[in-house]
Amino acid sequence: MKGEGKRLLVVQAVDSFTAGPPLGKYTVTADGVLRPPLQKTNGMNVFQHLADGTYSSQVQAEHYFSEQVTVAVEELDPLYPVVIVPLAPKPSYPFAGETTLIRASFSDEDGLPLPGMRVRGTAISESCTKAKLSAEAVAGTRELALSRLSGRIRVGERYALGAETVTIAEAKEGSRTFLLTAPLLASHARGVSLLPCVETVTDVRGEVVLAFGNCKSAAFDVRITVFHGERELCREVRVQEGTLLNLRAVNLDDFAS
């Protein structure tokens, strides 16, 4: 157990599909902290009276995969000590009937399920472009200046920017400036597109669901990328807005063929 201090840590759990607070029950804990956080209806969980140091916080939820974040509280903005934790829906999540979904069940060459495998879905059609960079974004920055926005960009949403994935931490929509949860790994030129992106993992049965709630296009292409050990496999599929594309049982060795 760590001693008490004057620091705050606010863990904001965000439904990565709706960009709202999580559905159902969820708990947030922090290693070395016995006192539970003050849980607010907007998904914010406030740990109070923390001493300086590094804390690992876990989010466990009814409808989402568990997440963990590690943070040094003295490095947070004292006026806004918020850490965004997007939660990926499980395949059992209660999606509405007209949600744009891709489902699949992954197995290995022996037909055994592949649990815990990371899966990414990126909407790559030009019609799905959420925004474009209005200025160069250099590696190491946590700020994006955007133009030509299509709809709202919300806290907790993930996007593909070039070859990397970014998560929105704060939206300053009046200035069209958006802060990220982590620094950029690479530099990106003015005019590069911001594309909707979903990241999740397979469950214990090897099942996965990719839900697109921020693509307003009647039909669009999605690049599905799976990460298994040293392997990175891709397949592109065409989806229709408001419908389910079920890839059913997929053998990993046949995925990219």
C-alpha positions in Angstrom: 0.0 0.0 0.0 1.3 3.4 -0.9 1.1 6.4 1.4 -1.3 9.3 1.0 -0.6 12.6 -0.8 -2.3 15.4 -2.7 -2.4 13.9 -6.2 -5.5 13.0 -8.1 -5.8 10.3 -10.8 -9.0 10.2 -12.9 -9.5 7.1 -15.0 -12.1 7.8 -17.6 -13.6 4.6 -19.0 -15.0 5.1 -22.5 -17.1 2.7 -24.6 -14.9 2.7 -27.8 -18.0 2.1 -29.9 -20.4 4.8 -28.6 -17.7 7.1 -27.2 -19.9 7.3 -24.1 -19.7 5.9 -20.6 -19.6 2.1 -20.4 -22.8 0.0 -20.4 -23.5 -2.3 -17.5 -21.4 -2.8 -14.4 -17.7 -2.1 -14.3 -15.0 -1.7 -11.7 -11.8 0.4 -11.6 -9.0 -0.4 -9.3 -5.4 0.8 -8.8 -2.5 -1.3 -7.4 -1.5 -0.2 -3.9 -4.7 1.9 -3.4 -7.2 0.5 -1.0 -9.8 3.2 -1.2 -12.1 2.7 -4.2 -12.5 5.6 -6.6 -15.4 8.0 -6.7 -17.3 6.7 -9.8 -19.2 9.2 -11.8 -22.0 8.6 -14.4 -19.8 10.0 -17.2 -17.3 7.2 -16.9 -14.8 9.1 -14.8 -13.3 7.3 -11.7 -11.5 9.6 -9.3 -8.7 8.3 -7.1 -7.9 10.9 -4.4 -5.1 11.6 -2.0 -2.4 9.8 -3.9 1.3 10.1 -3.3 3.7 10.7 -6.2 4.6 7.5 -8.0 3.6 5.1 -10.7 0.2 3.4 -10.5 -1.3 0.6 -12.6 -5.0 0.8 -12.9 -7.3 -2.0 -14.1 -10.8 -1.7 -15.7 -13.0 -4.8 -15.6 -16.4 -4.6 -17.2 -19.4 -6.7 -18.0 -19.6 -6.0 -21.7 -16.0 -5.2 -22.5 -12.5 -6.7 -22.5 -10.4 -5.8 -19.5 -7.9 -3.0 -19.8 -4.9 -1.8 -17.8 -3.1 1.5 -17.9 0.1 2.5 -16.0 0.7 6.2 -15.2 3.0 8.4 -13.2 0.6 10.7 -11.4 3.2 13.6 -11.1 3.4 13.7 -14.9 -0.3 14.4 -15.3 -1.8 17.9 -15.8 -2.7 18.8 -12.2 -5.7 20.8 -13.5 -6.9 17.9 -15.6 -5.3 14.6 -14.4 -7.4 12.4 -16.7 -6.3 9.2 -18.3 -8.6 7.9 -21.1 -9.2 4.1 -21.2 -11.2 3.0 -24.3 -13.0 -0.3 -23.7 -13.5 -2.7 -26.6 -16.9 -4.5 -26.7 -17.0 -8.2 -26.3 -18.8 -10.3 -29.0 -21.6 -10.6 -26.4 -22.1 -6.8 -26.3 -25.8 -5.8 -26.8 -25.5 -4.0 -30.1 -28.6 -2.5 -31.7 -30.1 -4.3 -34.6 -28.8 -1.9 -37.3 -25.2 -1.6 -36.2 -22.5 -2.0 -38.8 -20.6 -5.2 -37.6 -18.0 -7.6 -38.8 -17.9 -10.9 -36.9 -15.5 -13.8 -37.2 -14.2 -16.8 -35.3 -10.4 -17.5 -35.6 -8.7 -20.9 -35.3 -5.3 -22.3 -35.9 -4.2 -25.1 -38.3 -5.5 -27.7 -35.8 -8.9 -26.1 -35.6 -8.3 -24.8 -32.0 -9.6 -21.3 -31.1 -7.1 -18.4 -31.0 -8.0 -16.4 -27.8 -6.4 -13.0 -27.0 -5.3 -12.3 -30.6 -5.2 -8.6 -31.5 -7.4 -7.6 -34.4 -7.7 -4.2 -36.1 -10.3 -3.0 -38.5 -9.7 0.2 -40.5 -12.3 1.9 -42.8 -10.2 2.7 -45.8 -12.7 4.1 -48.3 -12.3 7.8 -49.0 -16.0 8.3 -48.2 -15.2 7.4 -44.5 -12.5 10.0 -44.1 -13.2 11.7 -40.7 -10.9 14.6 -41.2 -7.6 15.7 -42.8 -4.5 17.2 -41.1 -4.5 21.0 -41.6 -0.8 21.2 -40.6 2.1 18.8 -40.4 2.0 16.6 -37.3 5.6 15.8 -36.2 6.7 12.7 -34.3 6.5 13.1 -30.6 3.6 15.6 -30.6 0.3 14.8 -28.9 -1.7 17.4 -30.8 -3.5 17.2 -34.2 -4.8 20.2 -36.2 -7.6 19.1 -38.4 -9.8 20.4 -41.2 -12.6 19.1 -43.4 -14.3 17.4 -40.4 -17.1 15.0 -41.2 -19.2 14.9 -38.0 -17.9 14.9 -34.5 -14.6 13.6 -33.3 -15.1 12.3 -29.7 -12.9 11.4 -26.8 -12.0 7.8 -26.7 -12.4 7.2 -30.5 -9.6 5.5 -32.4 -8.4 6.5 -35.8 -5.8 5.4 -38.3 -3.3 8.1 -39.3 -0.9 6.7 -41.9 0.5 3.4 -40.5 -0.3 4.2 -36.9 -3.4 4.2 -34.7 -4.2 7.2 -32.5 -6.8 7.7 -29.7 -8.5 11.0 -29.0 -7.9 12.3 -25.4 -9.4 15.7 -25.6 -11.4 17.6 -28.3 -11.0 21.3 -28.6 -13.5 21.5 -31.4 -13.7 25.3 -31.4 -10.1 25.5 -32.7 -10.3 22.1 -34.4 -7.4 20.9 -32.4 -7.4 17.5 -30.8 -5.1 16.0 -28.2 -4.0 12.3 -28.2 -3.5 9.8 -25.5 0.0 9.1 -26.6 2.7 10.9 -28.7 2.8 10.2 -32.4 5.4 7.6 -33.4 6.0 9.2 -36.9 5.6 12.5 -38.7 2.6 13.0 -40.9 2.3 15.6 -43.7 -0.5 18.1 -44.1 -3.5 16.6 -45.9 -3.1 13.0 -44.5 -6.5 11.5 -43.8 -7.9 10.4 -40.4 -9.8 7.1 -40.9 -12.1 5.3 -38.4 -10.4 2.4 -36.7 -11.5 -0.4 -34.4 -9.0 -2.3 -32.2 -10.0 -5.3 -30.1 -9.0 -8.9 -29.3 -10.5 -12.4 -29.7 -12.4 -13.9 -26.8 -11.7 -17.4 -25.3 -13.6 -19.0 -28.2 -11.5 -17.1 -30.8 -14.5 -14.9 -31.6 -14.2 -11.3 -32.5 -16.5 -8.4 -33.3 -15.6 -5.1 -35.1 -18.3 -2.4 -34.7 -18.2 0.8 -36.8 -20.3 3.5 -35.3 -18.7 6.6 -36.9 -18.8 5.7 -40.6 -21.6 7.4 -42.4 -21.4 5.7 -45.8 -23.8 3.3 -47.4 -21.0 0.9 -48.2 -17.3 1.0 -47.5 -14.1 -1.1 -47.5 -12.5 -2.3 -44.3 -8.9 -3.6 -44.0 -8.9 -6.3 -41.3 -5.4 -6.9 -39.7 -4.7 -9.7 -37.3 -1.6 -9.9 -35.2 -0.4 -13.4 -34.1 3.1 -13.7 -32.7 5.4 -12.4 -35.4 2.7 -12.6 -38.1 0.6 -9.7 -39.3 -2.1 -10.8 -41.8 -4.5 -8.6 -43.7 -7.7 -9.0 -45.7 -10.0 -6.3 -47.2 -13.8 -6.7 -47.1 -16.7 -4.7 -48.2 -19.4 -3.9 -45.7 -22.8 -2.3 -45.9 -23.9 0.3 -43.4 -26.3 -1.0 -40.8 -25.7 -4.7 -41.5 -23.7 -7.6 -40.3 -20.9 -9.2 -42.3 -20.2 -12.6 -40.8 -16.9 -14.2 -41.9 -17.8 -17.2 -39.7 -15.0 -19.7 -39.0 -11.7 -18.5 -40.3 -8.5 -20.6 -40.3 -5.6 -18.2 -39.7 -3.5 -19.7 -42.4 -6.2 -19.0 -44.9 -7.1 -15.5 -43.7 -5.0 -13.5 -46.2 -5.5 -15.8 -49.1 
